């Protein structure tokens, strides 16, 4: 153990984590088992919940807060007490699908006001290659009056949090670390190595670490887009895509990606960061852009199939009633950011279809504020079509007769995630 790391262990030096969402809060709490930590967030109402051992994201149990040496605060003055600053704020895209760096740049300004000689700053937010050194460090330097790499050290260690996953959690996922020089890399590795049991990968540069993060989800996005395009083709041919994937999966080197609605704050966002940077340097990314177009088309495709199913049943879409089960971006989480189920609902509404939405995990107030969509506590009346949009455990456990209770005729099921038994329904469609 180095003398510098020892100063954190004996709590003479303090770690701060700015941004206490899905990424920052579990990181701050894990560090607080070993070090003194300041957890900073600009949302004071979230801070008050955390002081009461409540995770606003509904991911962590209250007992995770026990035994942690942490100060939750929204006061910038408290950040000045820290010596090792970690920034884990969300990075999103705007309505034009251009990277929205405002949360990251604002967080950099906050940290800059607290920066002292000898401090360290590590960024975890997903960005394009070069963002840390070209966008964030100049802010730290200009506001603090300090020189990066001389007066303070910096690095990048991309988050790999998987919302809703209780197996692949923070400490047992191998973590990438990088630093502006060897001294920075050594201490950053020591700090993170204290909590990451799965080990560390030391990237040769900050840009390599940034690029590695952004292509992780870009690769998944492209692979899923292939499955979605195949699903469109096979649907036209009357072939069940899931059965095709199961058959092809019997070959040892076939990768079993599944078609679906690609939303959330990672897979459907990160490719735009890489495309943005590629265009800045004069490259038009063909494959990445094509994958995004295919995946963004899927809500429209599903809506058209629902309308087609109604017409085949001699039902007027404008007089039909559809139940959408699930609106969060993935199963068993409350996160609604960039949910593509919302796009599907809007497509159905454009056909003048009456749509009811239920979700046991989504917060009604958040959904109204974000999307102007009101969810109901439970199905109301009888529906022409049921859309199982998100595979929440509560829905997977339902029996066919449960769905029959709120169906006008025989259950007509659109199982977007393909989580139900096809044989249990006479009228069944899956992507």
ChimeraX attribute file (.defattr): number of C-alpha atoms within 10 A of each C-alpha:
attribute: neighborCount
match mode: 1-to-1
recipient: residues
	/A:1	7
	/A:2	9
	/A:3	8
	/A:4	13
	/A:5	16
	/A:6	12
	/A:7	13
	/A:8	19
	/A:9	16
	/A:10	12
	/A:11	15
	/A:12	13
	/A:13	19
	/A:14	22
	/A:15	25
	/A:16	29
	/A:17	30
	/A:18	27
	/A:19	24
	/A:20	28
	/A:21	18
	/A:22	23
	/A:23	23
	/A:24	26
	/A:25	26
	/A:26	21
	/A:27	22
	/A:28	29
	/A:29	23
	/A:30	21
	/A:31	23
	/A:32	24
	/A:33	17
	/A:34	18
	/A:35	24
	/A:36	23
	/A:37	28
	/A:38	26
	/A:39	27
	/A:40	27
	/A:41	23
	/A:42	16
	/A:43	12
	/A:44	14
	/A:45	11
	/A:46	19
	/A:47	22
	/A:48	15
	/A:49	13
	/A:50	20
	/A:51	14
	/A:52	10
	/A:53	16
	/A:54	19
	/A:55	22
	/A:56	18
	/A:57	15
	/A:58	15
	/A:59	20
	/A:60	17
	/A:61	10
	/A:62	13
	/A:63	9
	/A:64	15
	/A:65	23
	/A:66	11
	/A:67	11
	/A:68	17
	/A:69	18
	/A:70	21
	/A:71	18
	/A:72	23
	/A:73	22
	/A:74	20
	/A:75	12
	/A:76	15
	/A:77	11
	/A:78	16
	/A:79	26
	/A:80	19
	/A:81	17
	/A:82	22
	/A:83	22
	/A:84	25
	/A:85	25
	/A:86	27
	/A:87	24
	/A:88	27
	/A:89	27
	/A:90	22
	/A:91	19
	/A:92	25
	/A:93	17
	/A:94	9
	/A:95	7
	/A:96	7
	/A:97	12
	/A:98	14
	/A:99	22
	/A:100	17
	/A:101	20
	/A:102	13
	/A:103	16
	/A:104	26
	/A:105	17
	/A:106	14
	/A:107	23
	/A:108	23
	/A:109	20
	/A:110	21
	/A:111	26
	/A:112	25
	/A:113	16
	/A:114	20
	/A:115	27
	/A:116	18
	/A:117	14
	/A:118	13
	/A:119	17
	/A:120	24
	/A:121	27
	/A:122	23
	/A:123	26
	/A:124	23
	/A:125	27
	/A:126	27
	/A:127	27
	/A:128	25
	/A:129	21
	/A:130	16
	/A:131	16
	/A:132	22
	/A:133	17
	/A:134	10
	/A:135	14
	/A:136	20
	/A:137	20
	/A:138	17
	/A:139	20
	/A:140	25
	/A:141	17
	/A:142	12
	/A:143	16
	/A:144	17
	/A:145	14
	/A:146	18
	/A:147	15
	/A:148	19
	/A:149	17
	/A:150	9
	/A:151	15
	/A:152	20
	/A:153	23
	/A:154	25
	/A:155	26
	/A:156	29
	/A:157	29
	/A:158	24
	/A:159	21
	/A:160	19
	/A:161	17
	/A:162	15
	/A:163	20
	/A:164	18
	/A:165	12
	/A:166	10
	/A:167	9
	/A:168	14
	/A:169	15
	/A:170	21
	/A:171	19
	/A:172	13
	/A:173	18
	/A:174	15
	/A:175	21
	/A:176	22
	/A:177	27
	/A:178	28
	/A:179	28
	/A:180	18
	/A:181	15
	/A:182	12
	/A:183	12
	/A:184	20
	/A:185	23
	/A:186	15
	/A:187	18
	/A:188	25
	/A:189	22
	/A:190	16
	/A:191	20
	/A:192	19
	/A:193	16
	/A:194	15
	/A:195	18
	/A:196	19
	/A:197	14
	/A:198	13
	/A:199	17
	/A:200	17
	/A:201	14
	/A:202	19
	/A:203	18
	/A:204	15
	/A:205	17
	/A:206	26
	/A:207	22
	/A:208	16
	/A:209	24
	/A:210	27
	/A:211	17
	/A:212	17
	/A:213	23
	/A:214	23
	/A:215	17
	/A:216	15
	/A:217	17
	/A:218	25
	/A:219	15
	/A:220	17
	/A:221	24
	/A:222	21
	/A:223	17
	/A:224	24
	/A:225	28
	/A:226	19
	/A:227	22
	/A:228	25
	/A:229	17
	/A:230	17
	/A:231	23
	/A:232	19
	/A:233	13
	/A:234	15
	/A:235	16
	/A:236	9
	/A:237	9
	/A:238	8
	/A:239	13
	/A:240	14
	/A:241	22
	/A:242	17
	/A:243	10
	/A:244	13
	/A:245	18
	/A:246	12
	/A:247	10
	/A:248	14
	/A:249	14
	/A:250	11
	/A:251	9
	/A:252	7
	/A:253	8
	/A:254	11
	/A:255	12
	/A:256	15
	/A:257	15
	/A:258	19
	/A:259	26
	/A:260	22
	/A:261	28
	/A:262	26
	/A:263	23
	/A:264	18
	/A:265	19
	/A:266	21
	/A:267	21
	/A:268	24
	/A:269	25
	/A:270	24
	/A:271	25
	/A:272	23
	/A:273	23
	/A:274	21
	/A:275	20
	/A:276	17
	/A:277	19
	/A:278	15
	/A:279	11
	/A:280	10
	/A:281	8
	/A:282	8
	/A:283	11
	/A:284	14
	/A:285	14
	/A:286	9
	/A:287	10
	/A:288	18
	/A:289	14
	/A:290	14
	/A:291	23
	/A:292	21
	/A:293	12
	/A:294	18
	/A:295	24
	/A:296	18
	/A:297	16
	/A:298	24
	/A:299	21
	/A:300	16
	/A:301	14
	/A:302	22
	/A:303	20
	/A:304	16
	/A:305	14
	/A:306	22
	/A:307	20
	/A:308	14
	/A:309	19
	/A:310	18
	/A:311	12
	/A:312	10
	/A:313	10
	/A:314	9
	/A:315	14
	/A:316	14
	/A:317	21
	/A:318	14
	/A:319	10
	/A:320	17
	/A:321	22
	/A:322	21
	/A:323	25
	/A:324	24
	/A:325	24
	/A:326	25
	/A:327	28
	/A:328	29
	/A:329	24
	/A:330	24
	/A:331	21
	/A:332	21
	/A:333	18
	/A:334	22
	/A:335	25
	/A:336	23
	/A:337	16
	/A:338	21
	/A:339	20
	/A:340	25
	/A:341	24
	/A:342	21
	/A:343	20
	/A:344	23
	/A:345	23
	/A:346	19
	/A:347	18
	/A:348	23
	/A:349	15
	/A:350	12
	/A:351	14
	/A:352	15
	/A:353	19
	/A:354	17
	/A:355	18
	/A:356	20
	/A:357	20
	/A:358	19
	/A:359	23
	/A:360	21
	/A:361	18
	/A:362	19
	/A:363	14
	/A:364	17
	/A:365	13
	/A:366	15
	/A:367	19
	/A:368	12
	/A:369	10
	/A:370	12
	/A:371	16
	/A:372	11
	/A:373	18
	/A:374	15
	/A:375	23
	/A:376	13
	/A:377	11
	/A:378	12
	/A:379	18
	/A:380	12
	/A:381	11
	/A:382	16
	/A:383	24
	/A:384	22
	/A:385	26
	/A:386	25
	/A:387	21
	/A:388	23
	/A:389	27
	/A:390	26
	/A:391	21
	/A:392	20
	/A:393	12
	/A:394	12
	/A:395	20
	/A:396	13
	/A:397	11
	/A:398	11
	/A:399	12
	/A:400	13
	/A:401	11
	/A:402	12
	/A:403	18
	/A:404	17
	/A:405	15
	/A:406	19
	/A:407	22
	/A:408	14
	/A:409	12
	/A:410	15
	/A:411	23
	/A:412	23
	/A:413	23
	/A:414	23
	/A:415	21
	/A:416	20
	/A:417	19
	/A:418	20
	/A:419	15
	/A:420	22
	/A:421	12
	/A:422	14
	/A:423	8
	/A:424	12
	/A:425	16
	/A:426	11
	/A:427	14
	/A:428	16
	/A:429	20
	/A:430	22
	/A:431	24
